[in-house]
Amino acid sequence: MNFTINLDEFILKNASFMEPKKNIIMDGSFTKINYLAEWFTMNSIFLKIPLVIKTIDNNIMFDPYSPQNHTTIQSLTKIENMLLQLYADTKQKNFKYNTLLTKQLYKGNMKINKDDKRVISKKAYIIKISGIWQSNNEIGITYKMFLGDAINAS
């Protein structure tokens, strides 16, 4: 079972970075993110995102400028920028931010990872932020979007 964080409950001070590793995909490094709360620790950050979806297949399509979606995208953009700023502050270096998540969200089309064998009663859209990639002068987050089952805790 995975826990998710609602966008309005994300607390930046709970994010921490592991030691950087050599990036096997590109020239640079990759640093995993952990999310440390009072009662749990997450490897990566799982955010539940309330998007209004038009169609879903291997990609989801949505209107990025509808009122609810635009508010969600603004929250995710803020989180992406805060994580990049925290990383840059930790490294004490000025980097160019590559905001891939924000750019993708404003296109209104995202690839979604789903398990076709699993029965999902109530759909939830989840973004997993795994870490920060770094090249010589640029940084960005690594993320994936998942389709999950929305279970509300009482």
C-alpha positions as a printed NumPy array, in Angstrom:
array([[  0.   ,   0.   ,   0.   ],
       [  1.264,   3.459,  -0.863],
       [  0.318,   6.666,   0.883],
       [ -0.328,   9.852,  -1.024],
       [ -0.172,  13.467,   0.035],
       [ -2.846,  15.954,  -0.958],
       [ -1.36 ,  18.969,  -2.731],
       [ -2.456,  21.374,   0.001],
       [ -0.832,  19.172,   2.679],
       [  2.646,  19.05 ,   1.115],
       [  5.267,  20.493,   3.494],
       [  8.615,  21.377,   1.916],
       [ 10.6  ,  20.975,   5.144],
       [  9.625,  17.272,   5.128],
       [ 11.548,  16.694,   1.881],
       [ 15.121,  15.467,   2.164],
       [ 17.747,  14.356,  -0.319],
       [ 19.84 ,  11.197,  -0.355],
       [ 23.462,  11.131,  -1.518],
       [ 23.801,  11.787,  -5.27 ],
       [ 24.605,   8.881,  -7.598],
       [ 26.026,   8.871, -11.105],
       [ 23.174,   9.23 , -13.59 ],
       [ 23.131,   6.258, -15.966],
       [ 20.787,   7.95 , -18.457],
       [ 22.693,  11.201, -18.996],
       [ 25.964,  12.833, -18.025],
       [ 25.385,  14.08 , -14.5  ],
       [ 23.973,  12.861, -11.219],
       [ 20.679,  11.752,  -9.717],
       [ 19.585,  12.409,  -6.129],
       [ 16.647,  10.499,  -4.622],
       [ 14.065,  12.358,  -2.547],
       [ 12.546,  11.115,   0.712],
       [  9.531,  12.612,   2.447],
       [  9.777,  12.44 ,   6.242],
       [  6.618,  13.066,   8.256],
       [  5.907,  12.47 ,  11.92 ],
       [  4.408,   8.997,  11.421],
       [  5.939,   7.751,   8.174],
       [  8.774,   8.057,   5.675],
       [  8.234,   7.868,   1.911],
       [ 10.864,   6.885,  -0.601],
       [  9.897,   9.448,  -3.249],
       [  6.957,  11.844,  -2.953],
       [  3.498,  10.601,  -3.949],
       [  1.029,  13.422,  -4.6  ],
       [ -2.667,  12.854,  -5.236],
       [ -3.774,  15.24 ,  -7.938],
       [ -7.416,  16.137,  -8.526],
       [ -7.53 ,  16.504, -12.313],
       [-10.715,  16.553, -14.38 ],
       [ -9.895,  14.153, -17.202],
       [-11.409,  14.202, -20.687],
       [-10.06 ,  10.849, -21.914],
       [ -7.788,   8.122, -20.573],
       [ -5.876,   5.434, -22.431],
       [ -2.083,   5.155, -22.209],
       [ -2.188,   8.93 , -21.89 ],
       [ -4.646,  11.135, -20.073],
       [ -6.021,  14.208, -21.768],
       [ -7.353,  17.171, -19.838],
       [ -8.011,  20.873, -20.22 ],
       [ -5.125,  22.585, -18.37 ],
       [ -7.043,  25.874, -18.215],
       [-10.306,  24.642, -16.7  ],
       [-10.654,  26.216, -13.229],
       [-10.016,  23.02 , -11.188],
       [ -7.194,  21.75 , -13.408],
       [ -5.499,  25.144, -13.554],
       [ -5.484,  25.388,  -9.746],
       [ -3.998,  21.871,  -9.532],
       [ -1.325,  22.694, -12.118],
       [ -0.41 ,  25.908, -10.282],
       [  0.032,  23.91 ,  -7.049],
       [  2.218,  21.311,  -8.777],
       [  4.275,  24.057, -10.447],
       [  4.857,  25.633,  -7.044],
       [  5.941,  22.286,  -5.544],
       [  8.261,  21.581,  -8.495],
       [  9.921,  24.99 ,  -8.14 ],
       [ 10.202,  24.705,  -4.342],
       [ 11.938,  21.312,  -4.637],
       [ 14.356,  22.645,  -7.251],
       [ 15.094,  25.716,  -5.11 ],
       [ 15.673,  23.528,  -2.038],
       [ 18.085,  21.36 ,  -4.02 ],
       [ 19.961,  24.394,  -5.394],
       [ 20.171,  25.877,  -1.88 ],
       [ 21.482,  22.563,  -0.545],
       [ 24.189,  22.491,  -3.238],
       [ 24.851,  26.24 ,  -2.796],
       [ 24.917,  26.701,  -6.557],
       [ 22.847,  28.578,  -9.128],
       [ 21.255,  26.162, -11.583],
       [ 18.96 ,  26.639, -14.531],
       [ 15.629,  24.968, -13.655],
       [ 14.207,  22.58 , -16.226],
       [ 10.535,  22.423, -15.221],
       [  9.527,  19.376, -17.248],
       [  6.476,  18.57 , -15.117],
       [  5.016,  22.067, -15.476],
       [  5.587,  22.07 , -19.247],
       [  3.948,  18.661, -19.615],
       [  0.934,  19.611, -17.495],
       [  0.263,  22.74 , -19.548],
       [  0.153,  20.571, -22.683],
       [ -2.913,  18.814, -21.228],
       [ -1.6  ,  15.384, -22.136],
       [  0.421,  13.047, -19.903],
       [  1.539,   9.446, -20.113],
       [ -0.012,   7.387, -17.338],
       [  1.312,   4.17 , -15.848],
       [ -1.419,   1.732, -14.927],
       [ -1.878,  -1.927, -14.183],
       [ -4.546,  -3.212, -16.573],
       [ -5.019,  -6.356, -14.461],
       [ -6.008,  -4.442, -11.349],
       [ -9.636,  -3.503, -10.764],
       [ -9.923,   0.103,  -9.656],
       [-13.183,   1.148,  -8.063],
       [-12.541,   4.873,  -7.625],
       [ -9.778,   6.398,  -9.754],
       [ -7.085,   8.59 ,  -8.291],
       [ -4.314,  10.252, -10.262],
       [ -0.953,  10.2  ,  -8.536],
       [  2.351,  11.842,  -9.397],
       [  5.46 ,  10.181,  -8.007],
       [  8.442,  12.518,  -7.712],
       [ 11.491,  10.255,  -7.428],
       [ 14.32 ,  12.723,  -7.28 ],
       [ 16.375,  15.469,  -8.873],
       [ 18.602,  15.029, -11.9  ],
       [ 21.563,  17.349, -12.337],
       [ 23.83 ,  18.158, -15.275],
       [ 26.638,  20.739, -15.238],
       [ 24.368,  23.772, -14.876],
       [ 20.794,  22.454, -15.016],
       [ 18.447,  20.544, -12.684],
       [ 14.983,  19.031, -12.927],
       [ 12.723,  16.564, -11.161],
       [ 12.049,  13.011, -12.271],
       [  8.407,  11.991, -12.083],
       [  5.825,   9.469, -13.26 ],
       [  2.073,   9.608, -13.229],
       [  0.026,   6.643, -12.017],
       [ -3.575,   5.598, -11.914],
       [ -4.421,   4.365,  -8.44 ],
       [ -7.385,   3.508,  -6.273],
       [ -8.7  ,   6.359,  -4.132],
       [ -9.216,   5.075,  -0.624],
       [-10.172,   7.706,   1.913],
       [ -8.976,   7.145,   5.471],
       [-11.375,   8.036,   8.262]])
